[in-house]
Amino acid sequence: MIFEYLCNLTNAPTLEELWRMHTAKMAEFGFDRLLYGYTNFVSRHSIGDPDDFVVLSNHDRAYVDAFIGDRLYLNAPMVRWALRNHGAQSWRILSEQVKCHALSRAEQEVLEFNRRMGVTAGYTISFNSVSVRAKAAIALTARCGMTQDDVDAIWQKHGDEIVLMNNVAHLKILTLPYTHFKRVLTKRQREVLEWVSDGKTVQDIAVLMQRKPATVEKHLRLAREALNVETTAQAVLKATFQNQIFVLEQ
């Protein structure tokens, strides 16, 4: 069963198809609401601009709008845990932190918001990163009515395979274009950045595209503005991270 699922997952042609398969599979284990997040722009004092996050979720829109849009994640205890650790963690740790008075007022407010939204039992998986600037994690929320004892019992029996399936899903996500960024490049902007990444000058690109150098410069400027960066080198790097260039047409 797992082999067949992983084969289908790794052959998913789009992010939408992958997410449909993965949410359905996790629901079989009792986790009917997922929230996946990935950023390439972690620094000592920030995890980057939310507009640059890859966020996938099947939570209610109201939950995502508040948790991501209103930036509640900044004070979410399990998000903070994920930024400092890797592996899987039961949400039982939250009740232990509450008992020890280890949570700030802002963190307690996030827990209260989650309680109101029925997000009370689950697990968080923080994925290994090859870069200090990158971080990804997924929160697996158990369906309403399940307790943390129920979730921990499921994890005791199926935890290893759940982690495996989520690791593969994460690695596959990194290879697929994410089309929900607010700053999506046009075809021409992608083309000029691809030529720049191949080492071509503006004059070279103008010849290759049969356009004036000023037109090439305009496309590069608009690409920098779309990606909210200052230099063309940063634009190439960011577009590469976001899988916006050198994308195979489906």
GROMACS elastic network, one bead per residue, 0.5 to 0.9 nm:
[ bonds ]
;  ai    aj funct       b0    kb
    1     4     6  0.53200   500
    1     5     6  0.62401   500
    1     6     6  0.86923   500
    2     5     6  0.50197   500
    2     6     6  0.60458   500
    2     7     6  0.85022   500
    2   161     6  0.78369   500
    2   165     6  0.79621   500
    3     6     6  0.52336   500
    3     7     6  0.61716   500
    3     8     6  0.86844   500
    4     7     6  0.51500   500
    4     8     6  0.62792   500
    4     9     6  0.85844   500
    5     8     6  0.51738   500
    5     9     6  0.60345   500
    5    10     6  0.86319   500
    5    21     6  0.84774   500
    5    25     6  0.83491   500
    5   165     6  0.84286   500
    6    10     6  0.60303   500
    6    11     6  0.84740   500
    6   165     6  0.69871   500
    6   168     6  0.73971   500
    6   169     6  0.84158   500
    7    10     6  0.53983   500
    7    11     6  0.63242   500
    7    12     6  0.87958   500
    8    11     6  0.52186   500
    8    12     6  0.62516   500
    8    18     6  0.86093   500
    8    21     6  0.84271   500
    9    12     6  0.52340   500
    9    17     6  0.86035   500
    9    18     6  0.60128   500
    9    21     6  0.71324   500
    9    22     6  0.77073   500
    9   165     6  0.89249   500
    9   168     6  0.79490   500
    9   169     6  0.69035   500
    9   172     6  0.77661   500
   10    13     6  0.85975   500
   10    18     6  0.82777   500
   10   168     6  0.75379   500
   10   169     6  0.76185   500
   10   171     6  0.89261   500
   10   172     6  0.61957   500
   11    18     6  0.86075   500
   11   172     6  0.87787   500
   12    15     6  0.74013   500
   12    16     6  0.87304   500
   12    17     6  0.60605   500
   12    18     6  0.53929   500
   12    21     6  0.87705   500
   12   172     6  0.83981   500
   13    16     6  0.86075   500
   13    17     6  0.69382   500
   13    18     6  0.76544   500
   13   176     6  0.79780   500
   13   250     6  0.78841   500
   14    17     6  0.53371   500
   14    18     6  0.63375   500
   14    19     6  0.86906   500
   14   173     6  0.89973   500
   14   176     6  0.65267   500
   14   177     6  0.76632   500
   14   178     6  0.88817   500
   14   250     6  0.87834   500
   15    18     6  0.50545   500
   15    19     6  0.60582   500
   15    20     6  0.85139   500
   15   172     6  0.87401   500
   15   173     6  0.66749   500
   15   176     6  0.61420   500
   15   177     6  0.71992   500
   15   178     6  0.69878   500
   15   179     6  0.88627   500
   16    19     6  0.52068   500
   16    20     6  0.61453   500
   16    21     6  0.87195   500
   17    20     6  0.50898   500
   17    21     6  0.62947   500
   17    22     6  0.86091   500
   18    21     6  0.52613   500
   18    22     6  0.61039   500
   18    23     6  0.86291   500
   18   169     6  0.75917   500
   18   172     6  0.83513   500
   18   173     6  0.79291   500
   19    22     6  0.50211   500
   19    23     6  0.59630   500
   19    24     6  0.83684   500
   19    56     6  0.76601   500
   19    57     6  0.84521   500
   19    58     6  0.89152   500
   19   169     6  0.84528   500
   19   173     6  0.89285   500
   20    23     6  0.55403   500
   20    24     6  0.62747   500
   20    25     6  0.87165   500
   21    24     6  0.52895   500
   21    25     6  0.62032   500
   21    26     6  0.87599   500
   22    25     6  0.50742   500
   22    26     6  0.61445   500
   22    27     6  0.85044   500
   22   165     6  0.83490   500
   22   166     6  0.81718   500
   22   169     6  0.73577   500
   23    26     6  0.52238   500
   23    27     6  0.61035   500
   23    28     6  0.88302   500
   23    31     6  0.81639   500
   23    32     6  0.69546   500
   23    33     6  0.74607   500
   23    34     6  0.69468   500
   23    57     6  0.87573   500
   23    58     6  0.75844   500
   24    27     6  0.51825   500
   24    28     6  0.67101   500
   24    32     6  0.78010   500
   25    28     6  0.53351   500
   25    29     6  0.73240   500
   25    31     6  0.88026   500
   26    29     6  0.53752   500
   26    30     6  0.67384   500
   26    31     6  0.53394   500
   26    32     6  0.66453   500
   26    33     6  0.85002   500
   26    34     6  0.83449   500
   26   140     6  0.80992   500
   26   162     6  0.77582   500
   26   165     6  0.89620   500
   26   166     6  0.89900   500
   27    33     6  0.76811   500
   27   142     6  0.84430   500
   27   143     6  0.83123   500
   28    31     6  0.72069   500
   28    32     6  0.80367   500
   29    32     6  0.83261   500
   29   142     6  0.86891   500
   29   154     6  0.73385   500
   29   158     6  0.82315   500
   29   162     6  0.84351   500
   30   141     6  0.83087   500
   30   142     6  0.55783   500
   30   143     6  0.60010   500
   30   146     6  0.83502   500
   30   151     6  0.79542   500
   30   154     6  0.83622   500
   31    34     6  0.72042   500
   31   122     6  0.74944   500
   31   140     6  0.56848   500
   31   141     6  0.52497   500
   31   143     6  0.58501   500
   31   151     6  0.88108   500
   32    58     6  0.81466   500
   32    59     6  0.85721   500
   32   140     6  0.77308   500
   32   141     6  0.64952   500
   32   142     6  0.60600   500
   32   143     6  0.54677   500
   32   144     6  0.88706   500
   33    57     6  0.72839   500
   33    58     6  0.56620   500
   33    59     6  0.54074   500
   33    60     6  0.87319   500
   33   119     6  0.87923   500
   33   139     6  0.82943   500
   33   140     6  0.63156   500
   33   141     6  0.51387   500
   33   142     6  0.68866   500
   33   143     6  0.72068   500
   34    56     6  0.78175   500
   34    57     6  0.53837   500
   34    58     6  0.58975   500
   34    59     6  0.66107   500
   34   138     6  0.69130   500
   34   139     6  0.57074   500
   34   141     6  0.60698   500
   34   142     6  0.89506   500
   35    55     6  0.72581   500
   35    56     6  0.58730   500
   35    58     6  0.70631   500
   35    59     6  0.72241   500
   35    64     6  0.85644   500
   35   137     6  0.83553   500
   35   138     6  0.55252   500
   35   139     6  0.51611   500
   35   140     6  0.68749   500
   35   141     6  0.82624   500
   36    54     6  0.78165   500
   36    55     6  0.56303   500
   36    56     6  0.50580   500
   36    57     6  0.62440   500
   36   136     6  0.74431   500
   36   137     6  0.58967   500
   36   139     6  0.64623   500
   36   140     6  0.87685   500
   36   170     6  0.87117   500
   37    53     6  0.66634   500
   37    54     6  0.55739   500
   37    56     6  0.65904   500
   37    57     6  0.87186   500
   37   135     6  0.82147   500
   37   136     6  0.55587   500
   37   137     6  0.56887   500
   37   138     6  0.63853   500
   37   139     6  0.88101   500
   38    52     6  0.89083   500
   38    53     6  0.56883   500
   38    54     6  0.50260   500
   38    55     6  0.66528   500
   38   134     6  0.74385   500
   38   135     6  0.57258   500
   38   137     6  0.67172   500
   38   138     6  0.88552   500
   39    42     6  0.67840   500
   39    47     6  0.70483   500
   39    48     6  0.70633   500
   39    49     6  0.87371   500
   39    50     6  0.85891   500
   39    52     6  0.69585   500
   39    53     6  0.50573   500
   39    54     6  0.65081   500
   39   133     6  0.78732   500
   39   134     6  0.55631   500
   39   135     6  0.55590   500
   39   136     6  0.65012   500
   40    47     6  0.82594   500
   40    48     6  0.78039   500
   40    52     6  0.82631   500
   40    53     6  0.79335   500
   40   131     6  0.83253   500
   40   132     6  0.87572   500
   40   133     6  0.53963   500
   40   135     6  0.65805   500
   40   136     6  0.87481   500
   40   238     6  0.85837   500
   40   241     6  0.70958   500
   40   242     6  0.88012   500
   41    46     6  0.80151   500
   41    47     6  0.59307   500
   41    49     6  0.78374   500
   41    52     6  0.82529   500
   41    53     6  0.87313   500
   41   132     6  0.89557   500
   41   133     6  0.51935   500
   41   134     6  0.61372   500
   41   135     6  0.83116   500
   42    45     6  0.79917   500
   42    46     6  0.58657   500
   42    48     6  0.57105   500
   42   132     6  0.71952   500
   42   134     6  0.59039   500
   42   135     6  0.71209   500
   43    46     6  0.51458   500
   43    47     6  0.60351   500
   43    48     6  0.74348   500
   43   132     6  0.80120   500
   43   133     6  0.62531   500
   44    47     6  0.81065   500
   46    49     6  0.83843   500
   47    50     6  0.83676   500
   47    74     6  0.89658   500
   47    83     6  0.88929   500
   47   133     6  0.84320   500
   47   134     6  0.87660   500
   47   135     6  0.84614   500
   48    51     6  0.85195   500
   48    52     6  0.72073   500
   48    53     6  0.77358   500
   49    52     6  0.54601   500
   49    53     6  0.69876   500
   50    53     6  0.51258   500
   50    54     6  0.85181   500
   50    68     6  0.76089   500
   50    69     6  0.80660   500
   50    71     6  0.84063   500
   51    54     6  0.84113   500
   51   181     6  0.64063   500
   51   182     6  0.63432   500
   51   183     6  0.79412   500
   52   181     6  0.65618   500
   52   182     6  0.81044   500
   52   183     6  0.84169   500
   52   227     6  0.88020   500
   52   242     6  0.82874   500
   53   181     6  0.78891   500
   54   178     6  0.71645   500
   54   180     6  0.80912   500
   54   181     6  0.77887   500
   54   242     6  0.84454   500
   55    68     6  0.87378   500
   55   180     6  0.87601   500
   57    60     6  0.84694   500
   57    61     6  0.89718   500
   57    64     6  0.76115   500
   58    61     6  0.81865   500
   58    64     6  0.88038   500
   59    62     6  0.81479   500
   59    63     6  0.63602   500
   59    64     6  0.65475   500
   60    63     6  0.53786   500
   60    64     6  0.66236   500
   60    65     6  0.87502   500
   61    64     6  0.52012   500
   61    65     6  0.59648   500
   61    66     6  0.85472   500
   62    65     6  0.51837   500
   62    66     6  0.62642   500
   62    67     6  0.85359   500
   63    66     6  0.53441   500
   63    67     6  0.59270   500
   63    68     6  0.82371   500
   63   114     6  0.85856   500
   63   117     6  0.71335   500
   64    67     6  0.50873   500
   64    68     6  0.55221   500
   64    69     6  0.69080   500
   64    70     6  0.88698   500
   65    68     6  0.56027   500
   65    70     6  0.65709   500
   65    71     6  0.87155   500
   66    69     6  0.52621   500
   66    71     6  0.69084   500
   66    72     6  0.66688   500
   66    73     6  0.89918   500
   67    70     6  0.58885   500
   67    71     6  0.56305   500
   67    73     6  0.56655   500
   67    74     6  0.88811   500
   67    76     6  0.88581   500
   67   110     6  0.85852   500
   67   113     6  0.89801   500
   68    72     6  0.63559   500
   68    73     6  0.62503   500
   68    74     6  0.88664   500
   69    72     6  0.78975   500
   70    73     6  0.83344   500
   71    74     6  0.57879   500
   71    75     6  0.81270   500
   72    75     6  0.57774   500
   72    76     6  0.64374   500
   72   106     6  0.88502   500
   72   107     6  0.89077   500
   72   110     6  0.65152   500
   73    77     6  0.83199   500
   73    78     6  0.87787   500
   73    79     6  0.64604   500
   73    80     6  0.85090   500
   73   110     6  0.80262   500
   74    77     6  0.86147   500
   74    79     6  0.74713   500
   74    80     6  0.77609   500
   74   107     6  0.89105   500
   75    78     6  0.88646   500
   75    79     6  0.77049   500
   75    80     6  0.74338   500
   75   104     6  0.86751   500
   75   106     6  0.60007   500
   75   107     6  0.51208   500
   75   108     6  0.86779   500
   75   109     6  0.85771   500
   75   110     6  0.67469   500
   76    79     6  0.53035   500
   76    80     6  0.64045   500
   76    81     6  0.87371   500
   76   106     6  0.82579   500
   76   107     6  0.57064   500
   76   108     6  0.85426   500
   76   109     6  0.89038   500
   76   110     6  0.58701   500
   76   111     6  0.74969   500
   77    80     6  0.51467   500
   77    81     6  0.61865   500
   77    82     6  0.86982   500
   77    94     6  0.76274   500
   77   103     6  0.78695   500
   77   107     6  0.61193   500
   77   108     6  0.86472   500
   77   110     6  0.81373   500
   77   111     6  0.82226   500
   78    82     6  0.60655   500
   78    83     6  0.86189   500
   78    89     6  0.86270   500
   78    91     6  0.77887   500
   78    94     6  0.81342   500
   78   124     6  0.70519   500
   78   139     6  0.84182   500
   79    82     6  0.50232   500
   79    83     6  0.63008   500
   79    84     6  0.88550   500
   79   124     6  0.85767   500
   79   126     6  0.89806   500
   79   137     6  0.81282   500
   79   139     6  0.88618   500
   80    83     6  0.52011   500
   80    84     6  0.65780   500
   80    85     6  0.87467   500
   81    84     6  0.53732   500
   81    85     6  0.60447   500
   81    86     6  0.85735   500
   81    89     6  0.87221   500
   81   124     6  0.89645   500
   81   126     6  0.84435   500
   82    85     6  0.51900   500
   82    86     6  0.63578   500
   82    87     6  0.83839   500
   82    88     6  0.89870   500
   82    89     6  0.87783   500
   82   124     6  0.75518   500
   82   125     6  0.73715   500
   82   126     6  0.50761   500
   82   127     6  0.82562   500
   82   135     6  0.84106   500
   82   136     6  0.81232   500
   82   137     6  0.65395   500
   82   138     6  0.89288   500
   83    86     6  0.79058   500
   83   126     6  0.76146   500
   83   135     6  0.69436   500
   83   136     6  0.83555   500
   83   137     6  0.84409   500
   84   126     6  0.89390   500
   85   126     6  0.66849   500
   85   127     6  0.85917   500
   85   128     6  0.86590   500
   86    89     6  0.87622   500
   86   125     6  0.71127   500
   86   127     6  0.55335   500
   86   128     6  0.58280   500
   86   129     6  0.86155   500
   86   137     6  0.86066   500
   87   124     6  0.82241   500
   87   125     6  0.55278   500
   87   126     6  0.52015   500
   87   127     6  0.63227   500
   87   128     6  0.75776   500
   87   163     6  0.83590   500
   88   123     6  0.68386   500
   88   124     6  0.56793   500
   88   126     6  0.63785   500
   88   127     6  0.86048   500
   88   159     6  0.86951   500
   88   163     6  0.74347   500
   89    92     6  0.82978   500
   89    93     6  0.78294   500
   89   122     6  0.88856   500
   89   123     6  0.56416   500
   89   124     6  0.53330   500
   89   125     6  0.64341   500
   89   126     6  0.83107   500
   90    93     6  0.63506   500
   90    94     6  0.85418   500
   90   121     6  0.84507   500
   90   122     6  0.64753   500
   90   124     6  0.66331   500
   90   148     6  0.80905   500
   90   151     6  0.83313   500
   90   152     6  0.71028   500
   90   155     6  0.87891   500
   91    94     6  0.55618   500
   91    95     6  0.76803   500
   91   120     6  0.81510   500
   91   121     6  0.63039   500
   91   122     6  0.56689   500
   91   123     6  0.55274   500
   91   124     6  0.73053   500
   91   148     6  0.72339   500
   92    95     6  0.55889   500
   92    96     6  0.66656   500
   92    97     6  0.88887   500
   92   121     6  0.79278   500
   92   122     6  0.83720   500
   92   123     6  0.86434   500
   92   148     6  0.65269   500
   92   149     6  0.85328   500
   92   152     6  0.85463   500
   93    96     6  0.50676   500
   93    97     6  0.61786   500
   93    98     6  0.86939   500
   94    97     6  0.50230   500
   94    98     6  0.62074   500
   94    99     6  0.86706   500
   94   103     6  0.87684   500
   94   111     6  0.86404   500
   95    98     6  0.50135   500
   95    99     6  0.62323   500
   95   100     6  0.86636   500
   96    99     6  0.51548   500
   96   100     6  0.63081   500
   96   101     6  0.86548   500
   96   102     6  0.85791   500
   97   100     6  0.50756   500
   97   101     6  0.60558   500
   97   102     6  0.50279   500
   97   103     6  0.63288   500
   98   101     6  0.50051   500
   98   102     6  0.61571   500
   98   103     6  0.63568   500
   98   108     6  0.81815   500
   99   102     6  0.77018   500
  100   103     6  0.82312   500
  101   104     6  0.80939   500
  103   106     6  0.80077   500
  103   107     6  0.57882   500
  103   108     6  0.62459   500
  104   107     6  0.51347   500
  104   108     6  0.62184   500
  104   109     6  0.86674   500
  105   108     6  0.50415   500
  105   109     6  0.62236   500
  105   110     6  0.88160   500
  106   109     6  0.50969   500
  106   110     6  0.65116   500
  106   111     6  0.88906   500
  107   110     6  0.51517   500
  107   111     6  0.64439   500
  107   112     6  0.87532   500
  108   111     6  0.50292   500
  108   112     6  0.62263   500
  108   113     6  0.86513   500
  109   112     6  0.50019   500
  109   113     6  0.61842   500
  109   114     6  0.86171   500
  110   113     6  0.50036   500
  110   114     6  0.61868   500
  110   115     6  0.85783   500
  111   114     6  0.50291   500
  111   115     6  0.61298   500
  111   116     6  0.87015   500
  111   119     6  0.85967   500
  111   120     6  0.82384   500
  112   116     6  0.62797   500
  112   117     6  0.86611   500
  113   116     6  0.51861   500
  113   117     6  0.63254   500
  113   118     6  0.87474   500
  113   119     6  0.84355   500
  114   117     6  0.50115   500
  114   118     6  0.61349   500
  114   120     6  0.64770   500
  115   118     6  0.51105   500
  115   119     6  0.55182   500
  115   120     6  0.56075   500
  116   119     6  0.75424   500
  116   120     6  0.88785   500
  117   120     6  0.83551   500
  118   121     6  0.85599   500
  118   141     6  0.89741   500
  118   143     6  0.83305   500
  118   144     6  0.62154   500
  118   145     6  0.87473   500
  119   122     6  0.79832   500
  119   141     6  0.62393   500
  119   142     6  0.75934   500
  119   143     6  0.83898   500
  119   144     6  0.77758   500
  120   141     6  0.74378   500
  120   142     6  0.77177   500
  120   144     6  0.81882   500
  120   146     6  0.86589   500
  120   147     6  0.77923   500
  120   148     6  0.78225   500
  121   140     6  0.85699   500
  121   141     6  0.60546   500
  121   142     6  0.55428   500
  121   143     6  0.81425   500
  121   144     6  0.84584   500
  121   146     6  0.69601   500
  121   147     6  0.58714   500
  121   149     6  0.86289   500
  121   150     6  0.86861   500
  121   151     6  0.69203   500
  122   139     6  0.73562   500
  122   140     6  0.54531   500
  122   142     6  0.51678   500
  122   143     6  0.88137   500
  122   147     6  0.85143   500
  122   148     6  0.65934   500
  122   151     6  0.62027   500
  122   152     6  0.82384   500
  123   138     6  0.85068   500
  123   139     6  0.60689   500
  123   140     6  0.52673   500
  123   141     6  0.67990   500
  123   142     6  0.83010   500
  123   151     6  0.79189   500
  123   152     6  0.85722   500
  123   155     6  0.87249   500
  124   137     6  0.71079   500
  124   138     6  0.57771   500
  124   140     6  0.60397   500
  124   141     6  0.85677   500
  125   136     6  0.87447   500
  125   137     6  0.55389   500
  125   138     6  0.53616   500
  125   139     6  0.65188   500
  125   140     6  0.80157   500
  125   163     6  0.73683   500
  125   166     6  0.80740   500
  125   167     6  0.87935   500
  126   135     6  0.79930   500
  126   136     6  0.62565   500
  126   138     6  0.66129   500
  126   139     6  0.87182   500
  127   135     6  0.72380   500
  127   136     6  0.56619   500
  127   137     6  0.56461   500
  127   138     6  0.82399   500
  127   166     6  0.89344   500
  127   167     6  0.70426   500
  127   170     6  0.79407   500
  128   135     6  0.77712   500
  128   136     6  0.79055   500
  129   132     6  0.71022   500
  129   133     6  0.85540   500
  129   134     6  0.61868   500
  129   135     6  0.61147   500
  129   136     6  0.76871   500
  130   133     6  0.87274   500
  130   134     6  0.74740   500
  131   134     6  0.53488   500
  131   135     6  0.80672   500
  132   135     6  0.77814   500
  136   170     6  0.80170   500
  137   170     6  0.85282   500
  138   166     6  0.81126   500
  138   170     6  0.88321   500
  141   144     6  0.87593   500
  142   145     6  0.82902   500
  142   146     6  0.63201   500
  142   147     6  0.80902   500
  142   148     6  0.84590   500
  142   151     6  0.70243   500
  143   146     6  0.60315   500
  144   147     6  0.84301   500
  146   149     6  0.80884   500
  146   150     6  0.59834   500
  146   151     6  0.71105   500
  147   150     6  0.51018   500
  147   151     6  0.64342   500
  147   152     6  0.87128   500
  148   152     6  0.60124   500
  148   153     6  0.84647   500
  149   152     6  0.51497   500
  149   153     6  0.61764   500
  149   154     6  0.87114   500
  150   153     6  0.52140   500
  150   154     6  0.64152   500
  150   155     6  0.87566   500
  151   154     6  0.51146   500
  151   155     6  0.61934   500
  151   156     6  0.86093   500
  152   156     6  0.60481   500
  152   157     6  0.87209   500
  152   159     6  0.88270   500
  153   156     6  0.50625   500
  153   157     6  0.65723   500
  153   158     6  0.87112   500
  154   157     6  0.53039   500
  154   158     6  0.59238   500
  154   159     6  0.71024   500
  155   158     6  0.50676   500
  155   160     6  0.78215   500
  155   162     6  0.80381   500
  156   159     6  0.58138   500
  156   160     6  0.84984   500
  157   160     6  0.81558   500
  158   161     6  0.56191   500
  158   162     6  0.61842   500
  158   163     6  0.87333   500
  159   162     6  0.50959   500
  159   163     6  0.61295   500
  159   164     6  0.85733   500
  160   163     6  0.52348   500
  160   164     6  0.62072   500
  160   165     6  0.87558   500
  161   165     6  0.61432   500
  161   166     6  0.85600   500
  162   165     6  0.52346   500
  162   166     6  0.62160   500
  162   167     6  0.85748   500
  163   166     6  0.51555   500
  163   167     6  0.60319   500
  163   168     6  0.86440   500
  164   167     6  0.51217   500
  164   168     6  0.62924   500
  164   169     6  0.86069   500
  165   168     6  0.52570   500
  165   169     6  0.61423   500
  165   170     6  0.86251   500
  166   170     6  0.60433   500
  166   171     6  0.85999   500
  167   170     6  0.51209   500
  167   171     6  0.62753   500
  167   172     6  0.86403   500
  168   171     6  0.51419   500
  168   172     6  0.61336   500
  168   173     6  0.85628   500
  169   172     6  0.51289   500
  169   173     6  0.61165   500
  169   174     6  0.88215   500
  170   173     6  0.50762   500
  170   174     6  0.65431   500
  171   174     6  0.53369   500
  171   175     6  0.71055   500
  172   175     6  0.53972   500
  172   176     6  0.68520   500
  173   176     6  0.54156   500
  173   177     6  0.81776   500
  173   178     6  0.85162   500
  174   177     6  0.80852   500
  174   241     6  0.85861   500
  174   242     6  0.85018   500
  174   243     6  0.80819   500
  175   243     6  0.72235   500
  176   242     6  0.88422   500
  176   243     6  0.67287   500
  176   247     6  0.86263   500
  177   242     6  0.68681   500
  177   244     6  0.63204   500
  177   245     6  0.89255   500
  177   247     6  0.73196   500
  178   181     6  0.69432   500
  178   242     6  0.67586   500
  178   243     6  0.69680   500
  178   244     6  0.77456   500
  179   182     6  0.85803   500
  179   184     6  0.70979   500
  179   244     6  0.83676   500
  180   183     6  0.83717   500
  180   184     6  0.78008   500
  181   184     6  0.58816   500
  181   242     6  0.86749   500
  182   226     6  0.85516   500
  183   225     6  0.86937   500
  183   226     6  0.50916   500
  183   227     6  0.58696   500
  183   228     6  0.81685   500
  184   223     6  0.89918   500
  184   226     6  0.68563   500
  184   227     6  0.77635   500
  184   244     6  0.76917   500
  185   188     6  0.80039   500
  185   189     6  0.57572   500
  185   190     6  0.60380   500
  185   222     6  0.87274   500
  185   223     6  0.64791   500
  185   226     6  0.66840   500
  185   227     6  0.79227   500
  185   239     6  0.84155   500
  185   244     6  0.71327   500
  185   245     6  0.87661   500
  186   189     6  0.51421   500
  186   190     6  0.61884   500
  186   191     6  0.85783   500
  186   223     6  0.81674   500
  187   190     6  0.51906   500
  187   191     6  0.61814   500
  187   192     6  0.88715   500
  188   192     6  0.62834   500
  188   193     6  0.86279   500
  188   216     6  0.89740   500
  188   219     6  0.67751   500
  189   192     6  0.54146   500
  189   193     6  0.63043   500
  189   194     6  0.86238   500
  189   216     6  0.88746   500
  189   219     6  0.53527   500
  189   220     6  0.64578   500
  189   221     6  0.89438   500
  189   222     6  0.73029   500
  189   223     6  0.54902   500
  190   193     6  0.52504   500
  190   194     6  0.61233   500
  190   195     6  0.87643   500
  190   219     6  0.89136   500
  190   223     6  0.78126   500
  190   239     6  0.82159   500
  190   244     6  0.70457   500
  190   245     6  0.55538   500
  190   246     6  0.80155   500
  191   194     6  0.51043   500
  191   195     6  0.63815   500
  191   196     6  0.87267   500
  191   209     6  0.89786   500
  191   245     6  0.76238   500
  191   246     6  0.85207   500
  192   195     6  0.51307   500
  192   196     6  0.62075   500
  192   197     6  0.86494   500
  192   202     6  0.87156   500
  192   205     6  0.70050   500
  192   209     6  0.86774   500
  192   216     6  0.70058   500
  192   219     6  0.70099   500
  192   220     6  0.67176   500
  192   223     6  0.88271   500
  193   197     6  0.61093   500
  193   198     6  0.86120   500
  193   219     6  0.88605   500
  193   220     6  0.71498   500
  193   223     6  0.79792   500
  193   232     6  0.78622   500
  193   233     6  0.89388   500
  193   235     6  0.76001   500
  193   236     6  0.58836   500
  193   239     6  0.82711   500
  193   245     6  0.74620   500
  194   197     6  0.51197   500
  194   198     6  0.64202   500
  194   199     6  0.89848   500
  194   236     6  0.76396   500
  194   245     6  0.63498   500
  194   246     6  0.67563   500
  195   198     6  0.50352   500
  195   199     6  0.66661   500
  195   200     6  0.55804   500
  195   201     6  0.81368   500
  195   204     6  0.87080   500
  195   205     6  0.65763   500
  196   199     6  0.51262   500
  196   200     6  0.50146   500
  196   201     6  0.66372   500
  196   202     6  0.79514   500
  196   205     6  0.79183   500
  196   232     6  0.82571   500
  196   233     6  0.83874   500
  196   236     6  0.77000   500
  197   200     6  0.73238   500
  197   233     6  0.81933   500
  197   236     6  0.65153   500
  197   237     6  0.88387   500
  200   203     6  0.79568   500
  200   204     6  0.56039   500
  200   205     6  0.62345   500
  201   205     6  0.61582   500
  201   206     6  0.85286   500
  202   205     6  0.51007   500
  202   206     6  0.61004   500
  202   207     6  0.87475   500
  202   213     6  0.60425   500
  202   214     6  0.86942   500
  202   216     6  0.64746   500
  202   217     6  0.70340   500
  203   206     6  0.50851   500
  203   207     6  0.64701   500
  203   208     6  0.87598   500
  203   212     6  0.83124   500
  203   213     6  0.58368   500
  203   216     6  0.84678   500
  204   207     6  0.53182   500
  204   208     6  0.62616   500
  204   209     6  0.86390   500
  204   213     6  0.87392   500
  205   209     6  0.58808   500
  205   210     6  0.80067   500
  205   211     6  0.80264   500
  205   213     6  0.77384   500
  205   216     6  0.70990   500
  206   209     6  0.52731   500
  206   210     6  0.55530   500
  206   212     6  0.54795   500
  206   213     6  0.51731   500
  206   214     6  0.85016   500
  206   215     6  0.78831   500
  206   216     6  0.62225   500
  207   211     6  0.65735   500
  207   212     6  0.79047   500
  207   213     6  0.84037   500
  208   211     6  0.78922   500
  209   212     6  0.86303   500
  209   216     6  0.85990   500
  211   214     6  0.82100   500
  211   215     6  0.63315   500
  211   216     6  0.69731   500
  212   215     6  0.52176   500
  212   216     6  0.66009   500
  212   217     6  0.88119   500
  213   216     6  0.50456   500
  213   217     6  0.61789   500
  213   218     6  0.85966   500
  214   217     6  0.50055   500
  214   218     6  0.61790   500
  214   219     6  0.87728   500
  215   219     6  0.63683   500
  215   220     6  0.87114   500
  216   219     6  0.51599   500
  216   220     6  0.62794   500
  216   221     6  0.86418   500
  217   220     6  0.50698   500
  217   221     6  0.61142   500
  217   222     6  0.86083   500
  218   221     6  0.50773   500
  218   222     6  0.61561   500
  218   223     6  0.85102   500
  219   222     6  0.51547   500
  219   223     6  0.60733   500
  219   224     6  0.86646   500
  220   224     6  0.62311   500
  220   225     6  0.86456   500
  220   232     6  0.69055   500
  220   235     6  0.86716   500
  221   224     6  0.51530   500
  221   225     6  0.62652   500
  221   226     6  0.86021   500
  221   231     6  0.88663   500
  221   232     6  0.80212   500
  222   226     6  0.59949   500
  222   227     6  0.85562   500
  223   226     6  0.50106   500
  223   227     6  0.61685   500
  223   228     6  0.83836   500
  223   229     6  0.87395   500
  223   232     6  0.81589   500
  223   235     6  0.69668   500
  224   227     6  0.52214   500
  224   228     6  0.58633   500
  224   229     6  0.52778   500
  224   230     6  0.63779   500
  224   231     6  0.67181   500
  224   232     6  0.63628   500
  224   234     6  0.80581   500
  224   235     6  0.56018   500
  224   236     6  0.89492   500
  225   229     6  0.64678   500
  225   230     6  0.78972   500
  225   235     6  0.89363   500
  226   229     6  0.80425   500
  226   235     6  0.89516   500
  227   230     6  0.89791   500
  227   234     6  0.88331   500
  227   235     6  0.63566   500
  227   238     6  0.72630   500
  227   239     6  0.75873   500
  228   235     6  0.81542   500
  229   232     6  0.78298   500
  229   234     6  0.61699   500
  229   235     6  0.61316   500
  229   238     6  0.84534   500
  230   233     6  0.86680   500
  230   234     6  0.69674   500
  230   235     6  0.78191   500
  231   234     6  0.52443   500
  231   235     6  0.63712   500
  231   236     6  0.88678   500
  232   236     6  0.62438   500
  232   237     6  0.86381   500
  233   236     6  0.51979   500
  233   237     6  0.63231   500
  233   238     6  0.86696   500
  234   237     6  0.50673   500
  234   238     6  0.60319   500
  234   239     6  0.84262   500
  235   238     6  0.51805   500
  235   239     6  0.59335   500
  235   240     6  0.83743   500
  236   239     6  0.52229   500
  236   240     6  0.60619   500
  236   241     6  0.86554   500
  236   245     6  0.83137   500
  237   240     6  0.51314   500
  237   241     6  0.62670   500
  237   242     6  0.87196   500
  238   241     6  0.50468   500
  238   242     6  0.62167   500
  238   243     6  0.85931   500
  238   244     6  0.86004   500
  239   242     6  0.50769   500
  239   243     6  0.60883   500
  239   244     6  0.50653   500
  239   245     6  0.60607   500
  240   243     6  0.50430   500
  240   244     6  0.61503   500
  240   245     6  0.59955   500
  240   246     6  0.81316   500
  241   244     6  0.77748   500
  242   245     6  0.81301   500
  243   246     6  0.74972   500
  243   247     6  0.67797   500
  244   247     6  0.64757   500
  245   248     6  0.89295   500
  247   250     6  0.89136   500
